[in-house]
């Protein structure tokens, strides 16, 4: 996903943080990658999915790692 400016990119990541209660410890890059990975879902589906994943895994780092096929540290 390409953004016109760094400010727009940061704004999109911050909006997703607020919308899904994602902590600032999760990087903008990871949040935007997660959004891109789940782009096939509409906003309500994504919100429900992320809420369920967070409840199941208990940690946003694990949610990101699982959905982006990353190693959880």
C-alpha positions as a LaTeX table, in Angstrom:
\begin{tabular}{lrrr}
\hline
Residue & $x$ (\AA) & $y$ (\AA) & $z$ (\AA) \\
\hline
Unk1 & 0.00 & 0.00 & 0.00 \\
Unk2 & 1.40 & 3.37 & $-1.00$ \\
Unk3 & 0.66 & 6.61 & 0.83 \\
Unk4 & 1.16 & 10.12 & $-0.47$ \\
Unk5 & 3.05 & 11.29 & 2.61 \\
Unk6 & 4.51 & 9.90 & 5.81 \\
Unk7 & 1.85 & 11.85 & 7.72 \\
Unk8 & $-0.96$ & 10.06 & 5.88 \\
Unk9 & 0.73 & 6.71 & 6.53 \\
Unk10 & 1.07 & 7.52 & 10.25 \\
Unk11 & $-2.54$ & 8.72 & 10.39 \\
Unk12 & $-3.84$ & 5.45 & 8.88 \\
Unk13 & $-1.80$ & 3.41 & 11.39 \\
Unk14 & $-3.00$ & 5.59 & 14.30 \\
Unk15 & $-6.63$ & 5.22 & 13.19 \\
Unk16 & $-6.23$ & 1.44 & 13.16 \\
Unk17 & $-4.61$ & 1.58 & 16.61 \\
Unk18 & $-7.58$ & 3.48 & 18.00 \\
Unk19 & $-10.19$ & 1.43 & 16.17 \\
Unk20 & $-8.81$ & $-1.92$ & 17.33 \\
Unk21 & $-7.11$ & $-0.86$ & 20.61 \\
Unk22 & $-3.67$ & $-1.86$ & 19.30 \\
Unk23 & $-0.85$ & $-0.59$ & 21.54 \\
Unk24 & 1.89 & 1.75 & 20.29 \\
Unk25 & 4.43 & $-1.03$ & 20.86 \\
Unk26 & 3.22 & $-2.50$ & 17.54 \\
Unk27 & 4.98 & $-0.68$ & 14.69 \\
Unk28 & 3.21 & 1.27 & 11.96 \\
Unk29 & 4.72 & $-1.14$ & 9.42 \\
Unk30 & 3.24 & $-4.16$ & 11.19 \\
Unk31 & $-0.17$ & $-2.53$ & 11.57 \\
Unk32 & $-0.29$ & $-1.53$ & 7.91 \\
Unk33 & 0.94 & $-4.98$ & 6.81 \\
Unk34 & $-1.76$ & $-6.58$ & 8.94 \\
Unk35 & $-4.37$ & $-4.31$ & 7.35 \\
Unk36 & $-3.14$ & $-5.27$ & 3.89 \\
Unk37 & $-3.12$ & $-8.99$ & 4.77 \\
Unk38 & $-6.73$ & $-8.78$ & 5.99 \\
Unk39 & $-7.93$ & $-6.47$ & 3.19 \\
Unk40 & $-10.32$ & $-9.14$ & 1.91 \\
Unk41 & $-12.45$ & $-8.53$ & 5.03 \\
Unk42 & $-14.78$ & $-5.57$ & 5.39 \\
Unk43 & $-14.27$ & $-3.28$ & 8.39 \\
Unk44 & $-16.76$ & $-5.11$ & 10.65 \\
Unk45 & $-15.31$ & $-8.53$ & 9.83 \\
Unk46 & $-11.76$ & $-7.29$ & 10.46 \\
Unk47 & $-12.75$ & $-5.74$ & 13.78 \\
Unk48 & $-14.48$ & $-8.94$ & 14.92 \\
Unk49 & $-11.61$ & $-11.13$ & 13.72 \\
Unk50 & $-8.95$ & $-9.03$ & 15.45 \\
Unk51 & $-10.96$ & $-8.90$ & 18.67 \\
Unk52 & $-11.32$ & $-12.70$ & 18.65 \\
Unk53 & $-7.66$ & $-13.27$ & 17.79 \\
Unk54 & $-6.53$ & $-10.94$ & 20.56 \\
Unk55 & $-8.85$ & $-12.63$ & 23.07 \\
Unk56 & $-7.59$ & $-16.06$ & 22.01 \\
Unk57 & $-3.87$ & $-15.25$ & 21.84 \\
Unk58 & $-3.79$ & $-12.60$ & 24.57 \\
Unk59 & $-1.06$ & $-10.49$ & 22.98 \\
Unk60 & $-1.02$ & $-8.13$ & 20.00 \\
Unk61 & 2.52 & $-9.21$ & 19.07 \\
Unk62 & 1.24 & $-12.76$ & 18.69 \\
Unk63 & $-1.76$ & $-11.63$ & 16.63 \\
Unk64 & 0.55 & $-9.74$ & 14.25 \\
Unk65 & 3.11 & $-12.56$ & 14.09 \\
Unk66 & 0.48 & $-15.22$ & 13.42 \\
Unk67 & $-1.22$ & $-13.26$ & 10.66 \\
Unk68 & 2.00 & $-12.09$ & 8.99 \\
Unk69 & 3.82 & $-15.41$ & 9.42 \\
Unk70 & 6.50 & $-13.82$ & 11.58 \\
Unk71 & 8.48 & $-15.26$ & 14.45 \\
Unk72 & 7.06 & $-14.13$ & 17.78 \\
Unk73 & 9.82 & $-12.88$ & 20.04 \\
\hline
\end{tabular}
